[in-house]
């Protein structure tokens, strides 16, 4: 069964497995003790630190191990902000950062700090010029991922690091997705990563704080890990994590494997629009991680799509709101302004067979078609197809509309209240053919994903998105027929 979710957790590297089993026998004692078993544990821990530091591109005494990548991010953000409290309390981060950064930002704001968010383009990339414009005298920290977890787009870390250095502001880089593929370039100040992303065991993170960076550890402290990560080190897991990272970096054929996976992903990106109607491949096509591709399918329930792919033997993930208990669309896809419904992320682990990718491309069109058929969508994109009949305007629309569509005539109204993605978009697509060119369709929806997916549908189907206005429940989204 092909596993295509390495971005969530890569399979345990064989070298990591061997190192883990060996160190269970040798690295169980307290490395802070002076007796023989403790000294043996200390030697293993120090060797792992040196290997990890070499891969990260820092000094061993600048790197500590944490219980997770999330903990590394939280520790790094909190410590850097506290260390620069006299300078200011403003945290600057991109709109597509990992949730660990967003949660750390929320905690900072709740404690009285300020947070500013940098917008991204449709590929999910931050413009270095926007960072430069946003650097203010009270900026205490900038947080920028090296590559996005959901769409694989690489960020201009080296340029941003230079700008931050000139401004005297530290840059924290979340390198969880990219570290397996090479060191992060540039004069960054802090770096966080997670071992299970590169084939190490779960429960190990790394945090590097370069010399000269003001840093004041927050929360529980003890004498271990330079006072930056409390608690007894999990030496076997740390050793295994470092061994996997070293094997990926120094092993023969690593660059060749990266190039091979990039070619397989390019194949998926190229052939998907040919094989599946109404699909949007997202993320930067060039400046991206070699193993990851994300796409969204119109008129598809994301949860059902993932279940059907699982039944077909493929393990993939999604940023779609249809797979979330909160029913909130992915903040990454929302910030990019791209389609979220029917979203699939494919991330290939090392050693993925070409035949598995070919089989995925063979299976996917039929899976998407079957899911659409269950939702009443014809093989071709639905236009004026039978479905829920549009209804006359009613009190469901607010009497005093606000927003971009405030002055638009109501035209045909589609009531999709209480119905989740992708139903609002499907009903819009079925109805748009019933109005004349220049006429409007108003979709009433209380599904948060509609705010993202209706404009995305308009862009894909060459229709005009007029805007939204308030309604008694949810919002009213107005679309003008252009073709």
C-alpha positions as CSV (number, residue, x, y, z in Angstrom):
1,X,0.0,0.0,0.0
2,X,1.7,3.2,-1.2
3,X,2.3,5.7,1.6
4,X,2.1,9.2,0.2
5,X,2.1,11.3,3.4
6,X,5.7,11.8,4.2
7,X,5.1,15.5,5.0
8,X,3.1,14.4,8.1
9,X,5.5,11.7,9.2
10,X,8.2,10.0,7.1
11,X,8.6,6.2,7.6
12,X,11.3,5.3,10.1
13,X,14.6,5.3,8.2
14,X,16.4,1.9,8.4
15,X,19.5,3.6,9.9
16,X,17.3,5.2,12.5
17,X,15.8,1.8,13.4
18,X,19.3,0.2,13.9
19,X,20.5,3.2,16.0
20,X,17.4,3.1,18.1
21,X,17.7,-0.5,18.9
22,X,21.4,-0.3,19.7
23,X,21.1,2.8,21.9
24,X,18.2,1.2,23.9
25,X,20.9,-1.0,25.4
26,X,23.6,1.6,25.7
27,X,21.8,4.9,26.3
28,X,19.3,4.3,29.0
29,X,21.3,5.9,31.9
30,X,21.2,9.5,33.1
31,X,23.8,11.4,31.0
32,X,24.3,13.9,33.8
33,X,25.8,11.2,36.1
34,X,29.5,10.5,36.4
35,X,29.4,6.7,36.6
36,X,30.2,4.5,33.6
37,X,26.6,4.0,32.3
38,X,26.0,7.8,32.6
39,X,29.2,8.6,30.8
40,X,28.2,6.2,28.0
41,X,24.9,8.0,27.7
42,X,26.6,11.4,27.6
43,X,28.9,10.2,24.8
44,X,25.9,9.1,22.7
45,X,24.1,12.3,23.4
46,X,27.1,14.5,22.5
47,X,27.7,12.5,19.3
48,X,24.1,12.9,18.3
49,X,24.3,16.7,19.0
50,X,27.4,17.0,16.8
51,X,25.8,15.1,13.9
52,X,22.6,17.1,14.1
53,X,24.4,20.4,14.4
54,X,26.5,19.6,11.3
55,X,23.3,18.9,9.3
56,X,21.6,22.1,10.6
57,X,24.7,24.3,10.0
58,X,25.4,25.5,13.5
59,X,27.7,24.8,16.4
60,X,26.9,21.8,18.7
61,X,26.6,24.1,21.7
62,X,24.0,26.1,19.8
63,X,21.6,23.2,19.4
64,X,19.3,21.5,21.9
65,X,16.9,18.6,21.6
66,X,13.3,19.1,22.6
67,X,10.4,16.6,23.0
68,X,8.9,17.7,19.6
69,X,9.2,20.1,16.8
70,X,6.2,22.0,18.1
71,X,7.9,22.4,21.5
72,X,11.0,23.6,19.6
73,X,8.9,26.3,17.9
74,X,7.1,27.4,21.1
75,X,10.4,27.5,23.0
76,X,12.2,29.4,20.3
77,X,9.4,32.0,19.8
78,X,8.9,32.6,23.5
79,X,12.6,32.7,24.3
80,X,13.5,35.1,21.5
81,X,10.6,37.5,22.3
82,X,11.5,37.5,26.0
83,X,15.1,38.2,25.2
84,X,14.2,41.3,23.2
85,X,11.4,42.6,25.4
86,X,13.3,45.9,25.8
87,X,13.4,46.4,22.1
88,X,9.8,45.8,21.4
89,X,7.0,43.1,21.6
90,X,6.0,42.8,17.9
91,X,6.1,39.4,16.3
92,X,6.0,39.3,12.5
93,X,5.1,36.0,10.7
94,X,3.8,34.9,7.4
95,X,0.1,34.0,6.9
96,X,1.1,30.4,6.0
97,X,3.2,29.4,9.0
98,X,2.7,26.0,10.7
99,X,0.0,26.0,13.4
100,X,2.7,25.8,16.0
101,X,3.9,29.3,15.1
102,X,0.3,30.6,15.0
103,X,-0.4,29.2,18.4
104,X,2.8,30.7,19.8
105,X,1.6,34.0,18.3
106,X,-1.8,33.7,19.9
107,X,-0.1,33.1,23.3
108,X,2.1,36.2,22.7
109,X,-0.9,38.4,21.9
110,X,-2.8,37.1,24.9
111,X,0.2,38.2,27.1
112,X,0.0,41.7,25.7
113,X,2.3,41.5,22.7
114,X,1.5,42.5,19.2
115,X,1.4,40.3,16.1
116,X,1.6,41.2,12.4
117,X,0.9,38.8,9.5
118,X,2.6,38.9,6.1
119,X,0.4,38.1,3.1
120,X,1.5,35.6,0.5
121,X,0.9,35.3,-3.3
122,X,-1.2,32.6,-4.9
123,X,1.8,30.2,-4.8
124,X,2.1,30.7,-1.0
125,X,5.3,32.7,-1.2
126,X,6.2,35.8,0.8
127,X,7.8,38.7,-1.0
128,X,11.1,39.7,0.6
129,X,10.1,43.4,-0.1
130,X,7.0,43.0,2.1
131,X,9.1,41.8,4.9
132,X,11.4,44.8,4.6
133,X,8.4,47.1,4.6
134,X,7.0,45.5,7.7
135,X,10.1,45.7,9.8
136,X,9.5,48.4,12.4
137,X,11.7,49.6,15.3
138,X,9.6,47.6,17.8
139,X,9.8,44.3,15.8
140,X,11.3,41.7,18.2
141,X,11.2,38.6,16.0
142,X,10.4,37.5,12.5
143,X,9.2,33.9,12.0
144,X,9.3,32.4,8.5
145,X,9.2,28.7,7.4
146,X,11.8,27.5,5.0
147,X,9.1,25.6,3.0
148,X,5.4,25.3,3.4
149,X,4.0,22.2,5.1
150,X,0.9,22.0,2.9
151,X,1.9,23.1,-0.6
152,X,5.7,22.8,-0.5
153,X,6.5,26.3,-1.7
154,X,10.0,27.5,-0.6
155,X,10.3,30.8,1.1
156,X,13.0,33.5,0.4
157,X,14.7,32.7,3.7
158,X,18.2,33.8,2.6
159,X,16.9,37.2,1.4
160,X,14.8,37.7,4.5
161,X,17.6,36.7,6.8
162,X,19.8,39.4,5.2
163,X,17.1,42.0,5.7
164,X,16.6,41.0,9.3
165,X,20.3,41.1,10.0
166,X,20.5,44.6,8.6
167,X,17.6,45.6,10.8
168,X,19.0,43.9,13.9
169,X,16.0,41.6,14.2
170,X,16.4,37.8,14.7
171,X,14.8,35.4,12.3
172,X,13.3,32.1,13.4
173,X,13.0,29.5,10.7
174,X,10.7,26.5,10.9
175,X,12.7,24.0,8.8
176,X,10.7,20.9,9.6
177,X,9.8,20.2,6.0
178,X,13.1,21.1,4.3
179,X,15.9,20.0,6.7
180,X,16.0,16.5,5.2
181,X,16.8,18.0,1.8
182,X,19.6,20.3,2.9
183,X,20.7,23.0,5.3
184,X,18.7,26.3,5.5
185,X,20.8,29.0,3.8
186,X,21.3,32.5,5.2
187,X,22.1,34.2,8.5
188,X,19.1,33.0,10.4
189,X,19.1,33.4,14.2
190,X,17.0,30.5,15.4
191,X,15.9,27.2,13.7
192,X,13.3,24.6,14.7
193,X,12.7,21.2,13.2
194,X,11.1,17.8,13.9
195,X,12.7,14.4,13.5
196,X,9.6,12.5,12.4
197,X,9.6,14.6,9.2
198,X,13.0,13.2,8.1
199,X,12.6,9.5,9.1
200,X,13.6,9.8,12.7
201,X,11.3,8.6,15.5
202,X,8.5,10.8,16.8
203,X,9.1,12.8,20.0
204,X,12.3,14.5,19.0
205,X,12.7,18.1,18.0
206,X,15.7,20.3,17.5
207,X,16.1,24.0,18.4
208,X,19.2,25.9,17.3
209,X,19.9,29.4,18.7
210,X,23.0,31.0,17.2
211,X,25.5,32.8,19.3
212,X,24.8,36.5,19.7
213,X,21.0,36.0,19.6
214,X,19.3,37.4,22.7
215,X,17.4,34.5,24.2
216,X,15.6,34.2,27.6
217,X,14.2,30.6,28.1
218,X,10.6,30.6,29.4
219,X,8.6,28.0,31.3
220,X,10.0,25.1,33.3
221,X,13.8,25.0,33.4
222,X,16.5,22.7,34.7
223,X,20.2,22.1,34.1
224,X,19.6,20.0,31.0
225,X,19.9,21.1,27.4
226,X,21.3,24.5,28.3
227,X,18.2,25.2,30.3
228,X,16.1,25.5,27.1
229,X,14.4,22.1,27.3
230,X,13.5,20.6,30.6
231,X,13.4,16.9,31.4
232,X,15.4,13.7,31.0
233,X,16.7,13.4,27.4
234,X,15.3,10.5,25.4
235,X,18.8,9.4,24.3
236,X,17.8,6.4,22.1
237,X,15.3,8.5,20.1
238,X,17.8,11.4,19.9
239,X,20.5,9.1,18.6
240,X,18.1,7.6,16.1
241,X,17.0,11.0,14.9
242,X,20.5,12.2,14.4
243,X,21.5,9.0,12.6
244,X,18.6,9.3,10.1
245,X,19.4,12.9,9.4
246,X,23.1,12.1,8.9
247,X,22.2,9.2,6.6
248,X,20.0,11.3,4.4
249,X,22.6,14.1,4.1
250,X,25.7,12.0,3.6
251,X,24.4,8.8,2.1
252,X,25.2,8.0,-1.6
253,X,22.6,9.0,-4.1
254,X,20.8,11.6,-1.9
255,X,20.8,14.3,-4.6
256,X,19.9,11.7,-7.2
257,X,16.9,10.6,-5.1
258,X,15.7,14.2,-4.6
259,X,15.9,14.7,-8.4
260,X,14.0,11.5,-9.0
261,X,11.2,12.5,-6.6
262,X,11.1,15.9,-8.2
263,X,10.5,14.3,-11.6
264,X,7.7,12.2,-10.2
265,X,6.1,15.2,-8.7
266,X,6.4,17.1,-11.9
267,X,4.7,14.2,-13.6
268,X,1.8,14.5,-11.2
269,X,1.6,18.3,-11.6
270,X,1.6,18.0,-15.4
271,X,-0.8,15.1,-15.9
272,X,-3.4,15.9,-13.3
273,X,-5.1,18.6,-15.2
274,X,-5.2,16.3,-18.3
275,X,-6.7,13.4,-16.4
276,X,-9.1,15.1,-14.0
277,X,-11.5,17.9,-15.1
278,X,-11.7,21.0,-12.9
279,X,-8.6,20.5,-10.8
280,X,-6.3,23.2,-9.5
281,X,-2.7,22.3,-8.7
282,X,-1.4,24.8,-6.1
283,X,2.0,25.9,-4.8
284,X,5.0,27.2,-6.7
285,X,5.8,24.9,-9.6
286,X,9.5,25.6,-9.4
287,X,10.6,26.9,-6.0
288,X,9.3,24.0,-4.0
289,X,10.2,20.9,-2.1
290,X,11.1,18.0,-4.4
291,X,8.6,15.5,-3.0
292,X,5.3,17.3,-2.4
293,X,2.4,18.4,-4.5
294,X,-1.1,19.6,-3.5
295,X,-4.2,19.9,-5.6
296,X,-7.9,20.6,-5.2
297,X,-10.8,19.2,-7.1
298,X,-14.1,21.0,-7.7
299,X,-17.4,19.4,-6.8
300,X,-15.7,16.9,-4.4
301,X,-16.2,16.1,-0.8
302,X,-12.6,16.0,0.6
303,X,-13.3,13.5,3.3
304,X,-15.0,11.0,1.0
305,X,-12.1,11.5,-1.5
306,X,-9.5,10.6,1.0
307,X,-11.5,7.6,2.2
308,X,-11.9,6.3,-1.3
309,X,-8.2,6.8,-2.1
310,X,-7.4,4.9,1.1
311,X,-9.7,2.1,0.0
312,X,-7.8,2.1,-3.3
313,X,-4.5,1.7,-1.4
314,X,-3.2,5.2,-1.2
315,X,-2.4,7.1,2.0
316,X,-2.7,10.9,1.4
317,X,-3.7,13.9,3.4
318,X,-5.7,17.0,2.9
319,X,-6.1,20.7,4.0
320,X,-9.7,20.7,3.1
321,X,-12.3,21.8,5.6
322,X,-14.3,18.7,4.7
323,X,-11.8,16.6,6.6
324,X,-11.7,18.8,9.7
325,X,-13.8,18.5,12.7
326,X,-13.8,22.3,12.9
327,X,-15.1,22.6,9.3
328,X,-12.6,25.5,8.9
329,X,-10.7,25.7,5.7
330,X,-6.9,25.4,5.8
331,X,-5.4,28.7,6.8
332,X,-2.7,28.1,4.2
333,X,-5.1,27.6,1.3
334,X,-7.2,30.5,2.5
335,X,-4.2,32.9,2.6
336,X,-3.3,31.8,-0.9
337,X,-6.8,32.4,-2.2
338,X,-7.1,29.0,-3.9
339,X,-9.7,26.3,-3.9
340,X,-9.9,24.3,-0.7
341,X,-12.6,21.7,-1.5
342,X,-11.5,18.3,-2.6
343,X,-8.0,19.1,-1.5
344,X,-5.3,16.4,-1.6
345,X,-1.6,16.6,-0.5
346,X,0.7,14.0,-1.9
347,X,4.2,13.8,-0.3
348,X,6.4,11.0,-1.5
349,X,8.9,9.4,0.9
350,X,12.4,8.4,-0.1
351,X,12.3,5.3,-2.3
352,X,8.8,5.8,-3.7
353,X,8.4,3.5,-6.7
354,X,7.6,5.1,-10.1
355,X,5.0,2.4,-10.6
356,X,3.1,3.5,-7.5
357,X,2.9,7.1,-8.9
358,X,1.7,5.8,-12.2
359,X,-0.9,3.6,-10.5
360,X,-2.1,6.7,-8.5
361,X,-2.6,8.6,-11.7
362,X,-4.6,5.7,-13.1
363,X,-6.8,5.4,-10.1
364,X,-7.4,9.0,-9.2
365,X,-9.7,10.0,-12.2
366,X,-12.1,7.2,-11.4
367,X,-12.2,8.0,-7.7
368,X,-12.9,11.7,-8.3
369,X,-15.6,10.8,-10.9
370,X,-17.3,8.4,-8.5
371,X,-17.3,10.9,-5.7
372,X,-18.8,13.6,-8.0
373,X,-21.5,11.2,-9.2
374,X,-22.5,10.6,-5.6
375,X,-23.0,14.3,-5.2
376,X,-25.1,14.5,-8.3
377,X,-22.5,16.1,-10.5
378,X,-22.3,15.0,-14.1
379,X,-19.1,13.9,-15.8
380,X,-18.8,17.3,-17.4
381,X,-18.8,20.5,-15.2
382,X,-22.4,21.1,-14.2
383,X,-24.1,24.1,-15.8
384,X,-27.8,24.3,-15.6
385,X,-28.0,20.7,-14.6
386,X,-31.0,19.4,-12.6
387,X,-30.6,20.1,-8.9
388,X,-32.0,22.2,-6.1
389,X,-34.2,24.7,-7.7
390,X,-33.3,28.4,-7.1
391,X,-35.7,30.2,-4.8
392,X,-37.1,33.7,-4.7
393,X,-35.3,36.3,-2.6
394,X,-36.4,36.2,1.1
395,X,-35.7,37.6,4.5
396,X,-32.7,35.4,4.7
397,X,-30.7,38.2,3.1
398,X,-30.0,41.0,5.4
399,X,-32.0,44.2,4.8
400,X,-28.9,46.4,4.9
401,X,-26.2,44.5,3.0
402,X,-22.6,45.4,3.5
403,X,-19.5,44.8,1.5
404,X,-18.5,44.7,-2.1
405,X,-21.9,43.3,-3.3
406,X,-24.1,45.8,-1.4
407,X,-25.5,47.5,-4.5
408,X,-25.9,44.4,-6.7
409,X,-29.4,43.2,-7.7
410,X,-30.2,39.9,-6.2
411,X,-31.1,38.0,-9.3
412,X,-31.4,34.3,-8.8
413,X,-30.9,33.1,-5.2
414,X,-29.6,29.7,-4.2
415,X,-30.2,28.6,-0.6
416,X,-27.3,26.4,0.5
417,X,-27.7,27.2,4.2
418,X,-26.9,24.3,6.4
419,X,-25.1,22.5,3.6
420,X,-21.3,21.9,3.7
421,X,-18.7,22.0,1.1
422,X,-18.8,21.3,-1.8
423,X,-22.6,21.6,-2.0
424,X,-22.7,25.4,-2.2
425,X,-20.3,25.4,-5.1
426,X,-22.1,22.5,-6.8
427,X,-25.5,24.4,-6.5
428,X,-23.9,27.5,-7.9
429,X,-22.5,25.6,-10.9
430,X,-25.9,24.0,-11.6
431,X,-27.7,27.4,-11.4
432,X,-25.4,29.7,-13.3
433,X,-26.6,28.5,-16.7
434,X,-30.2,29.5,-15.8
435,X,-29.4,33.2,-15.8
436,X,-28.5,35.3,-18.8
437,X,-25.0,36.6,-19.4
438,X,-24.6,39.6,-17.2
439,X,-27.2,38.2,-14.7
440,X,-26.3,37.3,-11.1
441,X,-26.6,34.3,-8.8
442,X,-26.6,34.9,-5.0
443,X,-25.6,31.9,-2.9
444,X,-26.6,31.9,0.7
445,X,-24.2,29.8,2.8
446,X,-23.1,29.5,6.4
447,X,-20.2,27.2,5.5
448,X,-16.9,29.0,6.1
449,X,-15.3,27.3,3.1
450,X,-17.8,29.1,0.7
451,X,-16.0,32.4,1.4
452,X,-12.9,30.8,-0.1
453,X,-14.2,28.3,-2.7
454,X,-16.9,30.4,-4.5
455,X,-14.3,33.1,-5.6
456,X,-11.9,30.2,-6.5
457,X,-14.7,28.6,-8.6
458,X,-15.3,31.9,-10.4
459,X,-11.6,32.1,-11.3
460,X,-11.6,28.5,-12.6
461,X,-14.8,28.8,-14.6
462,X,-14.3,32.4,-15.9
463,X,-17.2,33.9,-14.0
464,X,-17.1,37.2,-12.1
465,X,-17.1,37.1,-8.4
466,X,-18.9,40.3,-7.3
467,X,-18.5,40.0,-3.6
468,X,-20.3,39.0,-0.4
469,X,-22.7,40.7,1.9
470,X,-24.0,39.9,5.4
471,X,-27.1,37.7,5.8
472,X,-29.2,36.7,8.8
473,X,-27.3,33.4,8.7
474,X,-23.9,33.1,7.1
475,X,-23.3,35.3,4.1
476,X,-24.7,36.0,0.6
477,X,-22.1,35.5,-2.2
478,X,-22.9,37.2,-5.5
479,X,-21.6,35.9,-8.8
480,X,-22.2,37.5,-12.2
481,X,-22.4,35.2,-15.3
482,X,-19.8,36.2,-17.9
483,X,-19.9,33.2,-20.3
